[in-house]
Amino acid sequence: RVLESKPDFPAALGLLSHVRRQYDWDWRGALEAAEKAVDLNPGDPELMSVASLALFSLGRFDAAEELLRPSAMQDPLNLGRRLRLGLLQEFSGEYEQSLSSYRQIVGLNPDFPGARAFRARVKILQDKPDSALRESDQEKDPFWRRYSKILALSALDRSDEMQVLLEQMISDEGRHAAFQIAEILAFNGETDSAFEWLQRAYEQKDGGMREMIGNRFLNNLHGDKRWEQMFTLLGLPLD
């Protein structure tokens, strides 16, 4: 209704982009609205953040970081935004920058949910599973601690311990963490089960589906025809 009467209202366009990405999974529509908002009000940290997320989902990481980094610098105490910056840097392969972003979060709030777990993700990708396990043990949030510890144990080939925690996670969190379970299964090479949980994530409208492109924990699924089918279903670009 706001946009009907005032089509160039930047804040409304930013919220429209958020709704399109978060709930409609209209990736290109989200980007269109966000870019228009930023053009109308350049330098606004919230609008730059919204636009970066739209770019992130489409795999345009360089352009996303050009917006998200200055947005985070303008609002340094917004730790959620800095966490997203670290994840974007992970997806871009900028592992040391990603660790630095998470380190800044821990320096400001050692108990911030996910910061240690996301550091563990990066350490795994750097082939440092022992360090990843130590990071996961320091994570304060129970969900993120178990999630990152499962990944670290998988990287360490400690399959028995990993399986016990994974079964607990499926029992406790399966109704709202299907995407993270799919990540774990894919990373562990359990392709069929990973696709089953990705389908559940799709049906549950899991927010993790916004982070498919560039997610290295899903690399074992590439090349399978079901991967292309999932991208087609989501309306994501295969290139």
C-alpha positions as CSV (number, residue, x, y, z in Angstrom):
1,R,0.0,0.0,0.0
2,V,2.9,2.4,0.8
3,L,4.5,1.7,-2.6
4,E,1.1,2.2,-4.4
5,S,1.1,5.8,-3.2
6,K,4.8,6.3,-3.0
7,P,6.7,3.9,-5.4
8,D,10.1,5.5,-4.7
9,F,10.0,5.1,-0.9
10,P,13.4,3.5,-0.1
11,A,12.5,1.9,3.2
12,A,9.4,0.2,1.7
13,L,11.5,-1.1,-1.2
14,G,14.0,-2.5,1.3
15,L,11.3,-4.3,3.2
16,L,9.8,-5.6,-0.1
17,S,13.2,-7.0,-1.0
18,H,13.4,-8.7,2.4
19,V,10.0,-10.3,2.0
20,R,10.7,-11.5,-1.5
21,R,14.0,-13.1,-0.4
22,Q,13.0,-14.4,3.0
23,Y,9.5,-15.7,2.3
24,D,8.8,-15.8,-1.4
25,W,12.2,-17.0,-2.6
26,D,11.9,-14.5,-5.5
27,W,15.6,-14.0,-5.8
28,R,15.6,-11.6,-8.8
29,G,12.6,-9.7,-7.5
30,A,14.4,-9.2,-4.2
31,L,17.5,-7.9,-5.9
32,E,15.5,-5.6,-8.2
33,A,13.7,-4.0,-5.2
34,A,16.9,-3.7,-3.1
35,E,19.0,-2.2,-5.9
36,K,16.3,0.4,-6.5
37,A,16.2,1.3,-2.8
38,V,20.0,1.7,-2.7
39,D,20.0,3.9,-5.8
40,L,17.4,6.1,-4.2
41,N,19.2,6.3,-0.8
42,P,22.9,5.5,-1.4
43,G,25.0,4.9,1.7
44,D,22.1,3.7,3.9
45,P,23.6,0.8,5.9
46,E,20.4,-1.1,6.3
47,L,19.5,-0.9,2.6
48,M,23.1,-1.9,1.6
49,S,22.8,-4.9,3.9
50,V,19.4,-6.0,2.3
51,A,20.9,-5.6,-1.2
52,S,23.9,-7.6,-0.2
53,L,21.8,-10.5,0.9
54,A,19.9,-10.5,-2.4
55,L,23.2,-10.7,-4.2
56,F,24.5,-13.4,-1.9
57,S,21.6,-15.7,-2.7
58,L,22.4,-15.3,-6.4
59,G,26.1,-16.1,-5.9
60,R,27.3,-12.6,-6.7
61,F,29.7,-12.5,-3.8
62,D,32.0,-9.7,-4.9
63,A,29.2,-7.3,-5.4
64,A,27.6,-8.5,-2.1
65,E,30.7,-7.8,-0.2
66,E,31.1,-4.3,-1.7
67,L,27.8,-3.5,0.0
68,L,28.0,-5.5,3.2
69,R,31.5,-4.5,4.3
70,P,30.8,-0.8,4.4
71,S,27.3,-1.5,5.9
72,A,29.0,-3.4,8.8
73,M,31.6,-0.7,9.3
74,Q,28.9,1.9,9.7
75,D,27.2,-0.1,12.3
76,P,30.0,-2.0,14.1
77,L,27.9,-3.2,17.0
78,N,25.4,-5.0,14.7
79,L,27.0,-8.4,15.3
80,G,24.4,-10.2,13.2
81,R,25.4,-8.2,10.2
82,R,29.1,-9.0,10.9
83,L,28.2,-12.7,11.2
84,R,26.7,-12.5,7.7
85,L,29.8,-10.8,6.4
86,G,31.9,-13.7,7.8
87,L,29.7,-16.2,6.1
88,L,29.8,-14.3,2.8
89,Q,33.6,-14.3,3.0
90,E,33.6,-18.0,3.7
91,F,31.5,-18.6,0.6
92,S,33.9,-16.4,-1.4
93,G,36.9,-18.5,-0.2
94,E,38.3,-15.6,1.8
95,Y,38.9,-17.8,4.9
96,E,41.3,-15.6,6.8
97,Q,39.0,-12.5,6.3
98,S,36.1,-14.7,7.5
99,L,37.9,-15.7,10.6
100,S,38.8,-12.1,11.3
101,S,35.1,-11.1,11.0
102,Y,34.2,-13.8,13.5
103,R,37.1,-12.9,15.8
104,Q,35.8,-9.3,16.0
105,I,32.4,-10.7,17.0
106,V,33.9,-12.9,19.8
107,G,35.9,-9.9,21.0
108,L,32.7,-7.9,21.4
109,N,30.5,-10.7,22.7
110,P,32.1,-14.1,23.4
111,D,28.7,-15.7,23.8
112,F,27.2,-14.4,20.5
113,P,25.3,-17.4,19.0
114,G,27.0,-19.1,16.1
115,A,30.3,-17.1,16.0
116,R,32.4,-20.0,17.3
117,A,30.5,-22.5,15.2
118,F,31.0,-20.5,12.0
119,R,34.7,-20.3,12.9
120,A,34.7,-24.0,13.1
121,R,33.2,-24.3,9.6
122,V,36.0,-22.2,8.2
123,K,38.7,-24.3,10.1
124,I,37.2,-27.4,8.5
125,L,37.4,-25.9,5.1
126,Q,41.1,-25.0,5.9
127,D,41.7,-28.7,6.7
128,K,42.2,-27.9,10.4
129,P,39.7,-30.3,12.0
130,D,41.3,-30.4,15.4
131,S,41.2,-26.6,15.7
132,A,37.6,-26.7,14.4
133,L,36.6,-29.1,17.2
134,R,38.1,-26.8,19.8
135,E,36.1,-23.9,18.3
136,S,32.9,-25.9,18.5
137,D,33.5,-26.8,22.1
138,Q,33.6,-23.1,22.9
139,E,30.3,-22.3,21.2
140,K,27.8,-21.3,23.8
141,D,24.6,-21.9,21.8
142,P,23.5,-25.5,22.2
143,F,22.2,-25.9,18.6
144,W,25.3,-24.4,16.9
145,R,27.7,-26.2,19.3
146,R,26.2,-29.6,18.3
147,Y,26.0,-28.7,14.6
148,S,29.6,-27.6,14.4
149,K,30.9,-30.4,16.5
150,I,29.3,-33.0,14.2
151,L,31.0,-31.4,11.2
152,A,34.3,-31.4,13.0
153,L,34.0,-35.0,14.1
154,S,33.1,-36.0,10.5
155,A,36.3,-34.2,9.3
156,L,38.3,-36.1,11.9
157,D,36.7,-39.5,10.8
158,R,35.4,-40.0,14.3
159,S,32.2,-41.5,12.8
160,D,30.8,-43.2,15.9
161,E,30.8,-40.1,18.0
162,M,29.5,-38.1,15.0
163,Q,26.7,-40.5,14.4
164,V,25.4,-40.3,18.0
165,L,25.3,-36.5,17.9
166,L,23.7,-36.5,14.5
167,E,20.9,-38.9,15.6
168,Q,20.3,-36.6,18.5
169,M,20.1,-33.6,16.2
170,I,17.7,-35.3,13.9
171,S,15.5,-36.2,16.8
172,D,15.6,-32.8,18.5
173,E,16.0,-30.4,15.6
174,G,14.8,-32.2,12.5
175,R,11.6,-30.1,12.2
176,H,13.4,-26.8,11.8
177,A,17.0,-27.6,10.9
178,A,16.6,-29.8,7.8
179,F,19.1,-27.7,5.9
180,Q,21.9,-28.0,8.4
181,I,21.3,-31.8,8.6
182,A,21.5,-31.9,4.8
183,E,24.8,-30.1,5.0
184,I,26.2,-32.6,7.5
185,L,25.1,-35.6,5.4
186,A,26.4,-34.1,2.2
187,F,29.8,-33.3,3.8
188,N,29.8,-36.9,5.2
189,G,29.3,-38.3,1.7
190,E,25.7,-39.6,2.4
191,T,24.3,-38.2,-0.9
192,D,20.9,-39.9,-1.0
193,S,20.1,-38.9,2.6
194,A,21.4,-35.4,2.0
195,F,19.0,-34.9,-0.9
196,E,16.1,-36.3,1.2
197,W,16.8,-33.7,3.8
198,L,17.2,-30.9,1.2
199,Q,13.8,-31.8,0.0
200,R,12.5,-31.5,3.5
201,A,14.2,-28.2,3.9
202,Y,12.5,-27.0,0.7
203,E,9.1,-28.2,2.0
204,Q,9.7,-26.6,5.4
205,K,10.7,-23.3,3.8
206,D,14.1,-23.6,5.6
207,G,16.1,-20.3,5.5
208,G,19.2,-22.2,4.7
209,M,18.0,-22.7,1.1
210,R,18.9,-19.1,0.6
211,E,22.5,-20.2,0.9
212,M,22.9,-22.9,-1.7
213,I,25.3,-21.3,-4.1
214,G,28.9,-21.4,-3.0
215,N,28.2,-23.6,0.0
216,R,31.2,-25.9,0.1
217,F,29.6,-28.3,2.5
218,L,27.3,-29.3,-0.3
219,N,30.1,-29.9,-2.8
220,N,29.5,-33.7,-2.8
221,L,26.1,-33.1,-4.3
222,H,27.4,-31.4,-7.4
223,G,27.1,-33.3,-10.6
224,D,24.1,-35.3,-9.4
225,K,21.0,-34.6,-11.5
226,R,19.1,-34.0,-8.3
227,W,21.3,-31.0,-7.7
228,E,20.2,-29.4,-11.0
229,Q,16.6,-30.3,-10.2
230,M,16.7,-28.6,-6.9
231,F,18.2,-25.4,-8.4
232,T,15.4,-25.5,-11.0
233,L,12.8,-25.9,-8.3
234,L,14.3,-23.0,-6.4
235,G,14.7,-20.8,-9.4
236,L,18.4,-20.4,-8.8
237,P,20.9,-19.9,-11.6
238,L,22.8,-23.1,-12.5
239,D,25.8,-21.1,-13.8
